[in-house]
Amino acid sequence: MTTNHLLRELAPLSDAAWSAVETEAKTRLTTQLAARKLVDFDGPHGWMHSAVNLGHVTSIAAPSAGAAQVRQRQVLAIVEVRVPFSVGRDAIEDAGRGADDIDLTELDDAARTLGVIENTSVFHGYEAADITGITRASSHDPIALGEDFDAYPTTVARAVNTLRSAGISGPYGLAIGPAGYTGIIETTEHGGLLLLDHLHQILGGPVVWAPGVDGAVVLSLRGGDFQFVSGQDVSIGYLAHDAEIVRLYLEESFAFRVIEPNAAVALSQ
């Protein structure tokens, strides 16, 4: 999805090089953008989309005397995120020769950075962008997660019960940071049941590897509770080039809002 401001036509990349860059970006971002697997995705609405209508107003003073009532619409501004990376000219030439193992290390790092920014914004908030994340908005007290993986089923079941008791139906999902996820998939409970399978049974939904998440979050997947609003979805743009490298960037614009604070429980470390 290309828009004019990305200036892609100015980048000295062959069709083969563009294909390699875009394929690698899609592969990495599919894994890194974990929050999108658990919350509603609205959009993309395009680069010109600047704010989300919240449906509320604030009364403000009228500009002159009289009986006029003046109210200002409340909106949530879209935030733009750009992460630069470089591709070596040698790698671009190798792609033109048909190589399928070109060096795109900086692109991988950029995708990881973008994923952490997006996931952190959704789950923990981004104060400078006026985004209140899921854990901060939650109306429920956090539940201690601890380091004993054998206790995870009990902890997750408590969180699910908290949601059900609040009238929040499932299925439910679990977002957890990389270290916790690794521990889950490596753990086998007494009787040979994999911990991952047990958690799936409790949740009725997925356990998601989510870089940027501190602790974990159990949330309802019924829909309508959490909204990720995409202006421009993640795209690749061109910055500059010289004899050695081509400078590109990943860019997106988005906002996030919690509609139902009862629909998630934070699991704190």
C-alpha positions in Angstrom: 0.0 0.0 0.0 1.9 3.0 -1.3 1.1 6.7 -0.9 2.9 9.6 -2.6 4.6 10.9 0.5 6.6 7.6 0.8 8.6 8.6 -2.3 9.3 5.0 -3.2 9.7 5.8 -6.9 12.9 7.6 -6.0 14.6 4.7 -4.3 17.2 2.9 -6.5 15.8 -0.6 -5.8 15.0 -3.1 -8.5 11.7 -4.9 -8.5 13.5 -8.0 -7.1 15.0 -5.9 -4.3 11.6 -4.3 -3.4 10.1 -7.8 -3.4 12.7 -9.1 -1.0 12.4 -6.1 1.3 8.6 -6.2 1.4 8.5 -10.0 1.9 10.9 -9.8 4.8 9.0 -6.9 6.3 5.7 -8.7 6.1 7.2 -11.9 7.6 8.7 -10.1 10.5 5.8 -7.8 11.2 3.2 -10.6 11.2 5.0 -12.0 14.2 5.9 -8.7 16.0 2.5 -6.9 15.8 1.0 -9.1 18.4 -1.7 -6.7 19.7 -3.5 -6.9 16.4 -4.2 -10.6 17.0 -6.2 -9.7 20.2 -8.0 -6.4 19.6 -10.4 -5.0 17.0 -8.6 -3.5 14.0 -10.4 -0.5 12.4 -9.0 0.6 9.1 -6.7 1.4 7.4 -8.2 4.8 6.7 -5.2 6.3 4.9 -2.5 8.8 5.6 -4.8 11.8 5.7 -6.8 10.3 8.6 -5.9 12.4 11.6 -8.3 11.7 14.5 -10.8 9.3 16.0 -14.3 10.6 16.8 -15.0 9.8 20.4 -18.7 10.9 20.3 -18.4 13.3 23.2 -18.3 17.0 23.5 -16.9 19.6 26.0 -18.7 22.9 26.7 -16.6 25.9 26.0 -17.1 29.7 26.4 -19.0 31.4 23.6 -16.9 34.0 21.7 -19.4 36.8 22.5 -22.2 37.6 24.9 -25.6 36.1 24.3 -27.5 32.9 24.7 -25.3 30.8 22.4 -24.1 27.4 23.7 -20.8 26.2 22.3 -19.4 22.7 22.5 -16.3 21.2 21.2 -16.1 17.7 19.8 -13.7 15.3 21.6 -11.3 13.3 19.4 -8.3 11.1 19.8 -5.4 12.2 17.6 -3.6 9.8 15.3 0.1 9.3 16.1 2.7 8.7 13.3 5.5 6.3 13.9 8.6 6.1 11.6 11.5 3.7 12.1 14.4 4.1 9.7 16.7 1.3 8.4 19.3 0.9 5.7 19.9 -1.7 2.9 23.3 -2.1 1.5 23.9 -1.6 -2.2 25.6 -5.0 -2.3 22.4 -6.7 -0.9 20.3 -4.9 -3.6 22.6 -6.1 -6.3 22.5 -9.6 -4.9 18.7 -9.5 -5.0 18.9 -8.6 -8.7 21.0 -11.7 -9.3 18.4 -13.9 -7.7 19.8 -14.3 -4.2 17.2 -15.2 -1.6 19.4 -14.7 1.5 20.3 -11.0 1.3 21.3 -9.1 4.4 18.2 -7.3 5.8 19.3 -7.2 9.5 18.4 -3.5 9.9 14.9 -4.1 8.5 14.5 -7.0 11.1 15.6 -4.6 13.9 13.2 -1.9 12.6 10.3 -4.3 12.5 11.1 -5.4 16.1 11.2 -1.7 17.2 7.9 -0.9 15.5 6.3 -4.0 17.1 7.3 -3.1 20.6 6.0 0.5 20.1 2.7 -0.7 18.9 2.3 -3.5 21.5 3.4 -1.3 24.4 1.0 1.4 23.3 -1.9 -1.0 23.2 -1.2 -2.9 26.4 0.4 -0.3 28.6 -0.3 3.0 27.0 1.6 5.9 25.4 1.1 8.9 27.6 2.7 11.4 25.1 0.2 10.3 22.4 -2.8 10.4 24.8 -3.2 6.6 24.5 -4.3 4.8 27.7 -3.4 1.2 27.4 -5.4 -1.9 28.4 -3.6 -2.5 31.7 -3.9 1.1 32.9 -7.5 1.3 31.8 -8.6 -2.0 33.4 -11.1 -1.6 36.2 -9.8 -4.9 37.9 -7.0 -5.2 40.3 -3.9 -6.9 38.8 -3.2 -10.5 39.7 0.3 -11.5 40.5 1.7 -13.8 37.9 4.8 -15.0 39.7 7.7 -17.1 38.3 6.3 -20.6 38.9 4.9 -21.8 35.6 3.0 -24.6 37.3 0.9 -22.0 38.9 0.0 -20.3 35.6 -3.3 -22.3 35.0 -4.6 -21.2 38.4 -3.6 -17.6 37.8 -5.1 -17.4 34.3 -8.3 -19.2 35.5 -8.6 -16.5 38.3 -8.4 -13.8 35.6 -11.0 -15.5 33.4 -13.3 -15.9 36.4 -12.8 -12.2 37.2 -14.0 -11.3 33.7 -16.9 -13.7 33.7 -18.0 -12.3 37.1 -18.0 -8.8 35.6 -20.3 -10.0 32.8 -17.6 -10.2 30.2 -18.0 -13.2 27.9 -15.3 -15.1 26.1 -13.4 -16.5 24.3 -10.4 -15.0 26.0 -6.8 -14.5 25.0 -3.5 -14.2 26.8 -0.8 -11.7 25.7 2.6 -12.4 27.3 6.1 -11.2 26.9 8.8 -13.4 25.1 10.4 -14.8 28.3 7.1 -15.9 29.8 5.9 -17.4 26.5 9.1 -19.4 26.2 8.6 -20.7 29.7 5.0 -21.7 28.8 5.9 -23.7 25.7 8.8 -25.5 27.5 6.7 -26.6 30.5 4.9 -29.9 30.8 2.6 -30.4 33.7 2.1 -33.4 35.8 0.4 -36.1 33.7 2.2 -35.0 30.5 -0.3 -32.2 29.6 1.5 -29.3 27.9 1.0 -26.1 29.8 0.3 -24.3 26.5 -2.6 -26.7 25.8 -4.0 -26.3 29.3 -4.0 -22.5 29.0 -5.8 -22.8 25.6 -8.5 -24.9 27.3 -9.0 -22.3 30.1 -9.0 -19.3 27.8 -10.9 -20.8 24.8 -8.6 -18.6 22.8 -4.9 -18.0 21.9 -1.7 -17.5 23.9 0.1 -14.8 22.0 3.9 -14.0 22.1 3.9 -10.3 22.6 7.2 -8.3 22.7 6.7 -5.1 24.7 4.3 -6.6 27.2 5.4 -6.4 30.9 3.9 -9.4 32.7 0.8 -10.6 30.8 -2.8 -9.6 30.0 -5.9 -11.7 29.9 -8.6 -10.1 27.8 -11.9 -10.9 26.1 -12.0 -11.6 22.4 -15.7 -11.1 22.1 -15.2 -7.9 20.1 -16.2 -4.3 20.7 -14.0 -3.7 23.8 -10.7 -2.5 22.4 -10.2 -0.6 19.1 -6.9 -0.2 17.2 -7.5 2.5 14.6 -5.2 2.4 11.7 -4.6 5.5 9.5 -1.8 4.4 7.2 -1.0 0.7 7.8 2.7 -0.2 8.0 4.4 0.9 4.8 7.9 1.2 3.5 9.2 4.7 2.4 12.4 6.1 1.0 14.7 8.6 2.7 18.0 8.9 0.8 20.8 7.0 -0.7 24.5 7.1 -1.5 27.1 4.9 -3.1 27.0 2.4 -0.3 23.5 2.2 1.2 19.8 3.0 0.6 18.0 4.6 3.5 14.4 3.5 3.9 11.9 3.4 6.8 8.9 1.6 8.2 6.0 4.0 8.9 2.4 3.8 10.2 -0.1 6.0 11.9 -2.6 4.8 14.5 -4.6 5.4 17.6 -5.9 3.0 20.3 -8.7 3.2 22.8 -10.3 1.1 25.4 -14.0 1.1 25.2 -14.8 -1.4 28.0 -12.3 -1.2 30.9 -13.9 -4.3 32.5 -12.8 -6.6 29.6 -9.2 -7.2 30.6 -7.1 -8.2 33.7 -3.4 -7.5 34.1 -1.1 -10.2 35.3 1.8 -8.5 37.0 5.3 -9.9 37.6 
